[in-house]
Amino acid sequence: MGLRERLNHPDFWRLMVGQTVSSLGDWMGTLALMYFVLELSDSTTAVGGVLVLRLLPSAVGAPVAARIVTRWRRRQVMMYANLAMMVMAFVLPVVPWLWWVYFWAFAIELAALVFLPARDASIPYLIEDPEESKHGDEHDTGTLEVANGITMATSYGMIPVGAGVFGLVLWATNALGWEGHWRYVAVFWLDALTYLACYLAIRSIADLGPAPGERPSRDRAKHEGTFLEGLRLPVVRGVLPGIAVVALGLGALFSLGVVFVRNVLDAGPIGFGTLVALFGVGAITGLVIVRRGTWDLMKQIKTATVVQGVVIATMGLMASVAWAFAGAVVFGAGATAALVGGITYLQQGLEGYRRNLALTAFHATLRFGLALAALLAGAAADLLRHWDETPLGMRPSQVVLAVSGLIVIAGTFLIRRPREPSGDSG
């Protein structure tokens, strides 16, 4: 079965449609959450608390998520997660109290942490050839990479679209005379409808596995299917350092991007919007490169991560508008190639419930790393500003970006190929 035939599976595209719509709601809701919290608190520290909400679910909820995705059928996991997020997004803006908003935002992140590994574990199930599976043939690496690239594109490609819809909804509510927190109610309720659309798309899929034998055995249920077991897998230990340093780069740029563009590049909101759009162009470029490449997955992860670190470091050192825009394209390509390579490596190197555990660890590390890096980068820049330190005449955001890039490059030495990657397949 060829690449086109594998990817033309109707259920794969049903999942992608649902993913695209819910991702639109995710990014729209994320922007609304930050603005909503700022309006309720008038505090930038409170807005920083939104980032903590993305950190805690990964630390607290990952073991629970691992149990769920290894014991329930993936279709049900994703359906119920979307229904839960729909209800949460609906009730979040109703009461304009900060603790109320924080609580439901935290709960939505927990549900998302359950949804994502179930989604990624479904990809090989949807694109594999049943006849090949009967004979134990391995998943085709190229097909998996393309499928994972499409999945990632439907998620991160919605960033500029979500921002645009968010602005459009706010403009409409202002035109209607809505004031206070009610301006954001429409955004969150539209976000809730996107989760409902994703639920309906997944509900139309007949099955997403797991196949017979993919669940942990009952006689060892107490020891199998745990999050710690997933972290102990050699394949996972080989990939997670790469995911962690990718998250470091993404988190630093996410935290300092607005300040860097405004204070260092003097480019303003339009410049920042252009930077985000060029990052999306880079992500698509990375998918094209991955599709045409035939290199080893571990080398792909290392090379793409090094590229990402070099771009961040030189972006901080040069402080040039032209290089920032060009670097955004290269950065997007590198980050996408590294993340797609990591997911594909785990999908190909593991089978059964261990694949679910590995993907749970992947998303927990990525989300935890993003939030932690964003918090640390922001705090470091604030400290330098408070101490009025300007090493080499650079502004605080420049220094932190440059150092972050160097740390990303150094972190690639922790990415190691496991000695027996096939020995952990279920």
SVG drawing of the C-alpha trace seen along z (x, -y; Angstrom):
<svg xmlns="http://www.w3.org/2000/svg" viewBox="-25 -51 55 64">
<polyline fill="none" stroke="black" stroke-width="0.4" points="0.0,0.0 1.5,-3.4 1.7,-6.6 -1.3,-8.2 -3.5,-5.2 -2.5,-5.1 -3.2,-8.8 -6.5,-8.7 -8.1,-6.7 -11.5,-8.5 -11.2,-8.1 -7.7,-9.7 -9.1,-12.8 -12.1,-12.8 -9.7,-12.9 -7.7,-15.7 -10.8,-17.8 -11.8,-17.5 -8.2,-18.3 -8.1,-21.4 -11.4,-22.8 -10.5,-22.1 -7.0,-23.6 -8.6,-26.8 -10.6,-26.9 -7.5,-26.1 -5.4,-29.1 -8.4,-31.4 -9.2,-30.4 -5.5,-30.8 -5.4,-34.4 -8.8,-35.1 -7.6,-33.6 -4.6,-35.8 -6.6,-39.0 -9.4,-38.0 -7.0,-37.4 -5.3,-40.7 -8.7,-42.5 -9.7,-40.8 -6.5,-41.3 -4.7,-44.3 -1.6,-42.3 1.1,-41.0 2.0,-38.5 -1.5,-37.1 -1.1,-36.7 2.1,-34.7 -0.1,-32.5 -1.7,-31.3 1.7,-29.7 1.7,-27.9 -1.6,-26.4 0.1,-24.8 2.9,-23.5 0.9,-21.9 -1.3,-19.6 1.8,-17.9 3.3,-17.4 0.2,-16.3 -1.9,-14.8 0.6,-12.8 0.3,-9.6 -3.5,-9.7 -3.4,-10.3 -1.1,-7.4 -3.6,-5.1 -6.5,-6.3 -4.9,-6.1 -3.6,-2.5 -6.9,-1.1 -9.7,-2.9 -10.3,-2.7 -8.8,-5.7 -12.1,-6.8 -13.8,-7.0 -10.9,-8.8 -10.9,-11.5 -14.7,-11.8 -15.1,-12.2 -12.1,-14.6 -13.7,-16.9 -17.0,-16.8 -15.3,-17.7 -13.4,-20.6 -16.6,-21.8 -18.4,-22.1 -15.4,-23.7 -14.9,-26.3 -18.6,-27.1 -18.6,-27.7 -15.1,-29.3 -16.1,-32.9 -19.5,-33.0 -18.2,-34.0 -15.6,-36.9 -13.5,-35.7 -9.8,-35.0 -9.8,-31.7 -12.8,-30.4 -11.0,-31.2 -7.8,-29.5 -9.6,-26.4 -11.4,-25.7 -8.3,-26.6 -6.3,-24.1 -9.1,-21.5 -9.1,-22.1 -5.3,-21.5 -5.8,-18.2 -8.3,-17.0 -6.0,-18.1 -3.2,-16.0 -5.4,-13.0 -6.6,-13.8 -3.2,-14.3 -1.4,-10.9 -4.6,-9.1 -4.7,-11.1 -1.1,-10.4 -1.4,-6.7 -4.3,-6.5 -2.3,-7.7 -0.4,-4.4 -3.7,-2.5 -5.4,-4.6 -2.8,-4.5 -1.5,-0.9 -2.3,1.8 -4.3,4.5 -2.7,7.2 0.8,6.0 -0.1,5.8 -1.1,9.5 2.4,10.4 4.0,8.2 5.4,5.7 6.8,2.5 5.1,-0.9 6.5,-2.8 8.6,-5.7 8.0,-8.1 4.2,-7.6 4.2,-8.1 6.3,-11.3 3.9,-12.7 0.9,-11.8 2.4,-13.3 3.4,-16.4 -0.2,-16.8 -1.4,-16.4 1.1,-19.0 0.2,-21.4 -3.5,-21.2 -2.5,-22.2 0.2,-24.9 -1.0,-26.1 -4.1,-27.4 -2.1,-29.9 -2.6,-32.9 -6.1,-31.8 -7.1,-31.6 -5.6,-35.0 -7.5,-36.4 -10.8,-34.9 -10.2,-36.1 -9.8,-39.7 -12.8,-39.4 -15.0,-38.2 -13.8,-41.0 -14.5,-43.6 -18.0,-42.2 -18.8,-42.2 -17.5,-45.8 -19.7,-46.8 -22.7,-45.2 -21.9,-47.2 -20.8,-44.3 -18.7,-45.5 -16.6,-44.0 -16.0,-40.3 -19.0,-39.6 -16.7,-40.5 -14.9,-37.3 -17.9,-35.1 -18.5,-34.9 -14.9,-33.8 -15.0,-31.0 -18.5,-29.8 -17.2,-29.7 -14.3,-27.7 -16.7,-25.3 -18.5,-24.8 -15.1,-23.8 -14.7,-21.0 -18.3,-19.8 -17.3,-19.7 -14.3,-17.7 -16.4,-15.3 -18.8,-14.8 -15.9,-14.2 -14.4,-11.5 -17.8,-10.0 -18.2,-9.3 -15.0,-7.1 -15.8,-3.4 -12.7,-2.5 -9.3,-3.9 -8.0,-0.9 -6.2,0.4 -6.0,3.6 -6.0,6.9 -2.9,7.3 -2.2,3.6 -3.4,3.3 -1.2,4.3 -1.7,7.9 -4.1,8.2 -1.8,10.4 0.7,7.6 -1.7,4.6 -0.3,3.2 3.2,2.9 2.4,2.2 0.8,-0.8 2.2,-3.3 3.7,-6.7 7.0,-5.8 7.2,-2.6 6.9,-4.9 9.8,-7.1 12.0,-4.0 11.7,-2.8 15.1,-3.2 13.4,-4.6 11.7,-7.3 14.9,-8.2 16.7,-8.6 14.1,-11.1 12.9,-13.1 16.1,-15.2 15.6,-16.4 11.9,-17.2 12.9,-19.0 15.5,-21.3 13.0,-22.0 10.5,-23.0 13.1,-25.3 13.6,-27.1 9.9,-27.4 9.1,-28.5 11.9,-31.2 10.7,-32.6 7.1,-32.5 7.8,-34.3 10.1,-37.0 8.8,-37.4 6.5,-40.3 9.1,-42.2 11.9,-41.5 10.0,-42.7 8.7,-45.8 11.8,-46.9 14.7,-45.6 13.5,-45.5 11.1,-48.5 8.7,-46.6 5.4,-46.9 2.4,-44.7 2.5,-44.3 6.1,-43.1 5.1,-40.5 2.2,-39.3 4.6,-39.0 7.1,-37.0 4.3,-34.6 3.1,-34.2 6.7,-33.5 7.0,-30.9 4.0,-29.2 5.7,-29.4 8.8,-27.7 6.6,-25.0 5.2,-24.1 8.7,-24.3 9.9,-21.8 7.1,-19.4 8.2,-19.6 11.8,-18.9 10.8,-16.0 8.6,-14.6 11.4,-14.7 14.2,-13.5 15.5,-9.9 17.7,-10.5 17.8,-8.7 15.2,-9.9 17.6,-10.3 20.0,-12.4 17.0,-14.4 16.0,-15.2 19.6,-16.2 20.2,-18.3 16.9,-20.1 17.4,-20.9 20.9,-22.3 19.4,-24.5 16.8,-25.8 19.4,-26.7 21.6,-28.5 18.7,-30.6 17.6,-31.6 21.2,-32.5 22.0,-34.6 18.5,-36.2 19.4,-37.5 23.0,-38.5 22.2,-40.3 18.9,-42.0 18.2,-42.6 14.6,-42.8 15.7,-41.1 17.4,-38.2 14.5,-37.9 12.1,-37.4 14.4,-35.0 15.2,-33.2 11.6,-32.7 11.2,-30.6 14.3,-28.6 13.2,-28.2 9.8,-27.0 11.3,-24.4 13.7,-23.2 11.2,-22.9 8.7,-21.1 11.3,-18.6 12.4,-17.8 8.9,-17.3 7.7,-15.3 10.8,-13.2 10.4,-12.5 6.8,-11.4 7.6,-9.2 10.5,-7.6 8.3,-6.7 5.5,-5.4 7.9,-3.3 10.0,-2.0 7.2,-0.9 4.0,1.1 1.0,1.7 0.3,-0.1 4.0,-1.1 3.5,-3.4 0.6,-5.1 2.8,-5.6 5.7,-7.0 3.4,-9.5 2.0,-10.6 5.6,-11.2 6.3,-13.1 3.4,-15.5 3.9,-15.9 7.6,-16.8 6.7,-19.2 4.0,-21.0 5.9,-21.1 9.1,-22.3 7.2,-25.0 5.7,-26.4 8.8,-26.1 11.0,-27.7 8.6,-30.5 8.5,-31.3 12.3,-31.1 13.0,-33.1 10.6,-35.8 11.9,-35.8 15.5,-36.0 14.7,-39.0 12.9,-40.7 15.9,-40.2 18.3,-41.7 16.0,-44.6 15.7,-45.1 19.5,-44.9 19.9,-47.3 22.4,-44.8 23.3,-45.1 26.0,-42.6 27.9,-43.6 25.4,-46.4 22.5,-44.0 19.0,-44.4 17.7,-41.7 15.6,-39.9 18.5,-39.7 20.7,-38.2 18.2,-35.6 17.4,-34.6 21.2,-34.2 21.8,-32.1 18.7,-30.0 20.0,-29.2 23.3,-28.1 21.6,-25.8 19.5,-24.3 22.7,-23.5 24.4,-22.0 21.3,-19.9 21.5,-18.1 24.4,-16.1 21.9,-14.4 20.0,-12.9 21.3,-9.4 20.1,-6.4 19.1,-3.5 21.2,-0.4 18.2,1.9 15.4,-0.3 13.3,2.7 13.6,4.5 10.8,2.5 8.2,3.1 5.1,4.7"/>
</svg>
